[in-house]
Amino acid sequence: MVSVELRNVSKRWDGFELRVDLSVKDGEFLTLLGPSGCGKTTTLRIIAGLEKPDSGRVLFDGTDVTDLEPNERNIGIVFQDYALFPHMTVFKNIAFGLEMRKLPRGEIERRVKWALELVGLSGLENRYPEQLSGGQQQRVALARALVIEPEVLLLDEPLSNLDAKIRERLRSEIRRIQRELGITTVYVTHDQEEAMAVSDRIAVMNVGRIEQIGEPLELYYKPRTEFVARFLGTSNILELEAENGVARLGNLEFSVGVDGKVKVFFRPESVLITEGEDATVTGYELLPGRMRLYLDVEGHTIIAERPLPDLPFEPNRVPPRVGILVRSFSLLSL
Ligand SMILES: Nc1ncnc2c1ncn2[C@@H]1O[C@H](COP(=O)(O)OP(=O)(O)OP(=O)(O)O)[C@@H](O)[C@H]1O
């Protein structure tokens, strides 16, 4: 397996400029996450060799592959729309790359069988793509990408065309297969939950730049910017004035260690609800197994989410005021 590196890579189009430095470790599952148009696909296509950068280098295991064509790079790639050959059986679709490489018949059969088992499609090799569900078609695409035993697996929104249940199942299968093979993987998605569920690390992209890169929980609980905080989930962001290293809001005290304007950040589940009078309840929602409370403290809205057993009241008896404690917080850049 190999590492993948983008060094000072840039690509410019009318009204858009991509600038990335990125290092994907050997055997790592790295996700490029960001809103539509931020440059995820372009970054992936540059790694694949489907797009040439205007400047910068692409390295596989320290070797410069910038000038190599995609078929010279030993990559497997899976797209959103499966891109299977409709007139070929599952077997033929998966075998295609091996036949192009003129492998012996027996070797092709052995490898296709292995790939079919890997993606859980054994027995379906004689079907045509139109006889398969979307999820099965995407498994074929995955098998086809893996059968050539690539050093790097690239996946561009592979689950976007599938419905929610299949999406969840297939994402954990992709992760299982990736772990089993230990293959260096770059995965593109705009879905934060998907990114959190599968990745070793996530690179959050915003207008052509990587805004922050880190492990899922690090990004989730310690985002550096408001963009990353909001993109990864429901956020509480309080703009406060700190004095003597402490920012105060009602009875809440945040030891921030600096003075002046600060942006205090915490997730809804970091807010503990107690019996008390700190905050006015302005609304609430019952969610599966938990309750979301909308609270007001001196004109600032705070969203809290607690599992039902952790509430000091019955879900159908929400009091007008509650006590709150913020268990952990971090500071965002101003
Ligand atoms: N071949 C091209 N010619 C001109 N502009 C392009 C080309 N490919 C991409 N772009 C532009 O580059 C920007 C980034 O596109 P890209 O597809 O990388 O974003 P993305 O984050 O993958 O978005 P999405 O999730 O919508 O696919 C967009 O503004 C897009 O219009």
The ligand as a Gaussian input file, in Angstrom:
#p B3LYP/6-31G(d) Opt

LIG

0 1
 N      -13.869000      21.032000     -16.240000
 C      -14.229000      22.146000     -15.598000
 N      -14.276000      23.323000     -16.243000
 C      -14.597000      24.457000     -15.604000
 N      -14.948000      24.514000     -14.304000
 C      -14.942000      23.373000     -13.605000
 C      -14.586000      22.131000     -14.214000
 N      -14.669000      21.166000     -13.276000
 C      -15.061000      21.775000     -12.128000
 N      -15.209000      23.101000     -12.326000
 C      -15.608000      24.085000     -11.312000
 O      -14.768000      23.932000     -10.188000
 C      -15.484000      24.088000      -8.984000
 C      -15.300000      22.857000      -8.099000
 O      -15.937000      21.738000      -8.672000
 P      -15.885000      20.292000      -8.020000
 O      -16.682000      19.396000      -8.875000
 O      -14.475000      19.933000      -7.739000
 O      -16.604000      20.546000      -6.642000
 P      -17.266000      19.508000      -5.645000
 O      -16.884000      19.990000      -4.293000
 O      -16.881000      18.130000      -5.998000
 O      -18.792000      19.759000      -5.878000
 P      -19.989000      18.728000      -6.070000
 O      -20.219000      18.127000      -4.723000
 O      -21.097000      19.596000      -6.535000
 O      -19.516000      17.733000      -7.099000
 C      -16.927000      24.346000      -9.365000
 O      -17.137000      25.723000      -9.314000
 C      -16.994000      23.815000     -10.790000
 O      -17.967000      24.518000     -11.507000

